[in-house]
Amino acid sequence: MPHLQVALVPAPDQVVVRVTGDADVSTVARLTGALEEAAALGTGRVVVDVAGTRFRDSSGLQALTAFTAALAPAGRQCRVVGAPPATRRLVRAAGLADRLELDGPLAGADPVRPLRAPAVTAPIPHLPAPPTRRAVAPHEVRMRTEDRPVRRRTRTLRRWR
């Protein structure tokens, strides 16, 4: 069963909701309860720190989106900070990039999955070509027992007095 820990850190102008652990459909009620408690404090800004959170599905992100939408009519805002690249990819895949305010850009180079360099088709001149190997059928087994010396294990029994 996934575990999710939530801590509220109130300040005069904002409240920080620190979320750690696994967020999925089984823990969304705990996350929603903590967000509602943060909203009840009445500060103008709620900051949700998700640096230590692994989102197993998009239900936790949907809860953050609904919470952000609920704060907007009152002129309050919710900002999500510390989102790792995997969380940013999930936000993009779920189509929530325009509804969640994340620190840093969502677009651009992904540090976890960098762009691949173009494939080199010509061999590099200063390196020798790799040796060619003969294909071996998967059922063929090669045994080289004649090359290895036979080891015999002897056991010595000792009597203790």
VENVEN-V597664 format. One record per pair of residues at least 24 apart in sequence whose ideal C-beta (glycine too) atoms are under 10 Angstrom apart, sorted by sequence separation. I is the first residue (numbers start at 0). J is the second residue. If there is no record, write none. Layout:
i->I j->J
i->I j->J
//
This chain:
i->1 j->25
i->2 j->26
i->3 j->27
i->5 j->29
i->13 j->37
i->14 j->38
i->76 j->100
i->78 j->102
i->85 j->109
i->87 j->111
i->88 j->112
i->0 j->25
i->1 j->26
i->3 j->28
i->4 j->29
i->5 j->30
i->14 j->39
i->45 j->70
i->84 j->109
i->0 j->26
i->3 j->29
i->7 j->33
i->14 j->40
i->26 j->52
i->44 j->70
i->60 j->86
i->64 j->90
i->84 j->110
i->85 j->111
i->2 j->29
i->3 j->30
i->5 j->32
i->6 j->33
i->7 j->34
i->13 j->40
i->14 j->41
i->15 j->42
i->22 j->49
i->31 j->58
i->43 j->70
i->52 j->79
i->59 j->86
i->63 j->90
i->71 j->98
i->83 j->110
i->84 j->111
i->85 j->112
i->5 j->33
i->9 j->37
i->14 j->42
i->30 j->58
i->31 j->59
i->34 j->62
i->38 j->66
i->54 j->82
i->67 j->95
i->83 j->111
i->84 j->112
i->4 j->33
i->5 j->34
i->7 j->36
i->8 j->37
i->13 j->42
i->14 j->43
i->15 j->44
i->16 j->45
i->17 j->46
i->18 j->47
i->19 j->48
i->26 j->55
i->27 j->56
i->30 j->59
i->33 j->62
i->34 j->63
i->37 j->66
i->52 j->81
i->54 j->83
i->60 j->89
i->64 j->93
i->3 j->33
i->7 j->37
i->10 j->40
i->12 j->42
i->13 j->43
i->14 j->44
i->15 j->45
i->16 j->46
i->17 j->47
i->18 j->48
i->19 j->49
i->22 j->52
i->23 j->53
i->25 j->55
i->29 j->59
i->31 j->61
i->32 j->62
i->43 j->73
i->45 j->75
i->46 j->76
i->47 j->77
i->48 j->78
i->49 j->79
i->50 j->80
i->51 j->81
i->52 j->82
i->53 j->83
i->59 j->89
i->60 j->90
i->64 j->94
i->68 j->98
i->5 j->36
i->9 j->40
i->11 j->42
i->12 j->43
i->13 j->44
i->14 j->45
i->15 j->46
i->16 j->47
i->17 j->48
i->18 j->49
i->19 j->50
i->20 j->51
i->21 j->52
i->22 j->53
i->23 j->54
i->24 j->55
i->25 j->56
i->27 j->58
i->31 j->62
i->34 j->65
i->35 j->66
i->38 j->69
i->43 j->74
i->44 j->75
i->45 j->76
i->46 j->77
i->47 j->78
i->48 j->79
i->49 j->80
i->50 j->81
i->52 j->83
i->54 j->85
i->64 j->95
i->67 j->98
i->68 j->99
i->5 j->37
i->9 j->41
i->10 j->42
i->12 j->44
i->13 j->45
i->14 j->46
i->15 j->47
i->16 j->48
i->17 j->49
i->18 j->50
i->19 j->51
i->20 j->52
i->21 j->53
i->22 j->54
i->23 j->55
i->24 j->56
i->26 j->58
i->27 j->59
i->30 j->62
i->31 j->63
i->34 j->66
i->38 j->70
i->41 j->73
i->43 j->75
i->44 j->76
i->45 j->77
i->46 j->78
i->47 j->79
i->48 j->80
i->49 j->81
i->50 j->82
i->51 j->83
i->53 j->85
i->54 j->86
i->57 j->89
i->60 j->92
i->61 j->93
i->63 j->95
i->67 j->99
i->7 j->40
i->9 j->42
i->13 j->46
i->14 j->47
i->15 j->48
i->16 j->49
i->17 j->50
i->18 j->51
i->19 j->52
i->20 j->53
i->21 j->54
i->22 j->55
i->23 j->56
i->24 j->57
i->25 j->58
i->26 j->59
i->27 j->60
i->29 j->62
i->30 j->63
i->33 j->66
i->34 j->67
i->37 j->70
i->42 j->75
i->43 j->76
i->44 j->77
i->45 j->78
i->46 j->79
i->47 j->80
i->48 j->81
i->49 j->82
i->50 j->83
i->53 j->86
i->56 j->89
i->57 j->90
i->60 j->93
i->64 j->97
i->65 j->98
i->66 j->99
i->67 j->100
i->10 j->44
i->17 j->51
i->18 j->52
i->19 j->53
i->21 j->55
i->22 j->56
i->23 j->57
i->24 j->58
i->27 j->61
i->28 j->62
i->31 j->65
i->35 j->69
i->41 j->75
i->44 j->78
i->45 j->79
i->46 j->80
i->47 j->81
i->48 j->82
i->49 j->83
i->52 j->86
i->54 j->88
i->55 j->89
i->61 j->95
i->64 j->98
i->17 j->52
i->22 j->57
i->23 j->58
i->24 j->59
i->27 j->62
i->31 j->66
i->34 j->69
i->38 j->73
i->46 j->81
i->47 j->82
i->54 j->89
i->57 j->92
i->58 j->93
i->60 j->95
i->63 j->98
i->64 j->99
i->10 j->46
i->18 j->54
i->22 j->58
i->23 j->59
i->26 j->62
i->27 j->63
i->30 j->66
i->34 j->70
i->50 j->86
i->53 j->89
i->54 j->90
i->57 j->93
i->63 j->99
i->22 j->59
i->24 j->61
i->38 j->75
i->49 j->86
i->56 j->93
i->57 j->94
i->61 j->98
i->63 j->100
i->7 j->45
i->8 j->46
i->21 j->59
i->22 j->60
i->57 j->95
i->60 j->98
i->63 j->101
i->38 j->77
i->54 j->93
i->60 j->99
i->8 j->48
i->22 j->62
i->37 j->77
i->18 j->59
i->22 j->63
i->5 j->47
i->6 j->48
i->34 j->77
i->18 j->63
i->4 j->51
i->5 j->52
i->16 j->63
i->4 j->52
i->3 j->52
i->3 j->53
i->16 j->66
i->1 j->53
i->47 j->99
i->49 j->101
i->47 j->100
i->1 j->55
i->47 j->101
i->48 j->102
i->3 j->59
i->46 j->102
i->16 j->77
i->18 j->79
i->13 j->75
i->13 j->76
i->15 j->78
i->16 j->79
i->17 j->80
i->18 j->81
i->17 j->81
i->22 j->86
i->13 j->78
i->15 j->80
//
